Amino acid sequence: MEFYILIGIIALVSWLVSQRLKSKFNHYSKIQLQNGLSGREIAEKMLHDNGIYDVKIISTPGQLTDHYNPLNKTVNLSESVYNERNASAAAVAAHEVGHAVQHATAYEWLNLRSKLVPMVGISSQFSQWLIIGGLILGAASGNSGIGFTIAIIGLGLMAIATVFSFITLPVEYDASNRALAWLKTKNMLTNNEQDGAKDALKWAARTYLVAALSSTAMLLYWGFRILGSRD
């Protein structure tokens, strides 16, 4: 029961942070940049200032769908960020370019996260099914070794996803720090705009922190369930 309560609390916190993030971005999207640059133009300038000319900037559908793809070297900006000229767009565009800079400079945490991506793809699809299937098989066969083994394999896959979520934290925080430092050093924003960009990225980072805590809670929950089934 304690774990169900914990998971419920984390789910609630995750929703609250997500709603707060959307509220922040909506608020700062009303602060129009005095330099008049769009998100695409800011991203392009930051790339060139860092000596990066082989990364494309493209528009992608949706809201808060912005991301950097290291496989094809593209900075993907949501339509509002790509076209708009406000503090939110500047913050997001510079953040995603921060990932491109990480890639160009072989930032170790980004490299490690990239190596784990294929394994995390497998984990997200099969870990919970293996755990549940193993527990059911174990209960049906009198806690036989094979059911326990299957559940442990699933738990191991889930652990990989949890490690991935924590490795993501320094990657995201570093990208934001690079973005804010560049925006300030190049005098791209006024003090008010800079404060808005910093606040927006702070709340974006918190969504990754909550995700990491949620992943840890799930890992602990299933870990106790599996180990408890052996008693």
Residue pairs with C-beta under 8 A, 6 or more apart in sequence:
3 217
3 220
3 221
3 224
6 217
6 221
7 214
7 217
7 218
7 221
10 210
10 213
10 214
10 217
11 214
13 210
14 207
14 210
14 211
14 214
17 203
17 206
17 207
17 210
18 207
20 203
21 64
21 200
21 203
21 204
21 206
21 207
22 64
24 88
24 199
24 200
24 203
25 64
25 88
25 92
25 200
26 88
27 196
28 86
28 87
28 88
28 91
28 196
28 197
28 199
28 200
29 80
29 84
29 86
29 87
29 88
29 89
30 86
31 86
31 87
31 88
31 192
31 193
31 196
32 85
32 86
33 85
33 86
33 87
33 89
33 90
33 189
33 193
34 190
34 193
35 188
35 189
36 85
37 45
37 85
37 90
37 188
38 82
38 83
38 84
38 85
38 89
39 77
39 81
39 82
39 83
39 84
39 85
39 89
39 90
39 92
39 93
40 57
40 59
40 77
40 82
40 83
40 93
42 89
42 90
42 93
42 94
42 188
43 57
43 75
43 77
43 93
43 94
43 96
43 97
44 57
45 186
45 188
46 93
46 94
46 97
46 101
46 179
46 182
47 53
47 55
47 57
47 75
47 97
47 100
49 182
49 186
50 97
50 100
50 101
50 104
50 182
51 104
52 100
52 101
52 104
54 73
55 73
55 74
55 75
55 100
56 72
56 73
56 74
56 75
57 74
57 75
57 77
57 82
58 74
58 75
58 76
58 77
59 76
59 77
59 78
59 79
59 82
59 83
60 66
60 67
60 76
60 77
60 78
60 79
60 82
61 78
61 79
62 78
62 79
63 78
63 80
64 78
65 76
65 78
66 76
66 77
66 78
66 81
66 92
66 93
66 95
66 96
67 76
67 96
67 99
68 74
68 75
68 76
68 96
68 97
68 99
68 100
68 103
69 76
70 99
70 103
70 110
70 114
73 100
73 103
75 93
75 96
75 97
75 99
75 100
76 96
77 92
77 93
77 96
78 92
80 89
81 88
81 89
81 92
81 93
82 89
82 93
83 89
87 189
87 193
87 196
87 197
87 200
88 196
88 197
88 200
90 183
90 188
90 189
90 193
90 197
91 179
91 183
91 196
91 197
91 198
91 200
91 201
92 200
92 204
94 178
94 179
94 180
94 182
94 183
94 188
94 197
95 175
95 176
95 179
95 201
95 204
96 175
97 179
98 174
98 175
98 176
98 177
98 178
98 179
98 182
99 110
99 171
99 175
101 107
101 175
101 178
102 109
102 110
102 171
102 174
102 175
102 178
103 110
107 171
107 174
109 167
109 170
109 171
109 174
110 171
112 167
113 164
113 167
113 168
113 171
116 160
116 163
116 164
116 167
117 164
119 157
119 160
119 164
120 160
120 161
120 164
122 157
123 157
123 158
123 160
123 161
124 161
126 154
126 157
127 154
127 155
127 157
127 158
127 161
128 154
128 158
128 222
129 154
130 150
130 151
130 153
130 154
130 157
131 151
131 154
131 155
131 158
131 222
131 225
131 226
132 154
133 150
133 151
133 154
134 147
134 148
134 149
134 150
134 151
134 152
134 153
134 154
134 226
135 147
135 151
135 225
135 226
135 229
136 147
137 144
137 146
137 147
137 150
138 144
138 146
138 147
138 148
138 151
138 229
139 147
139 229
140 147
141 147
143 229
143 230
148 226
148 229
148 230
151 226
151 229
152 226
154 222
155 219
155 222
155 223
155 226
158 215
158 218
158 219
158 222
159 219
161 215
162 212
162 215
162 216
162 218
162 219
165 208
165 211
165 212
165 215
165 216
166 212
168 208
168 211
168 212
169 205
169 208
169 209
169 212
172 204
172 205
172 208
173 205
176 201
176 202
176 204
176 205
179 197
179 201
180 194
180 197
180 198
180 201
182 188
183 189
183 194
183 197
184 194
189 197
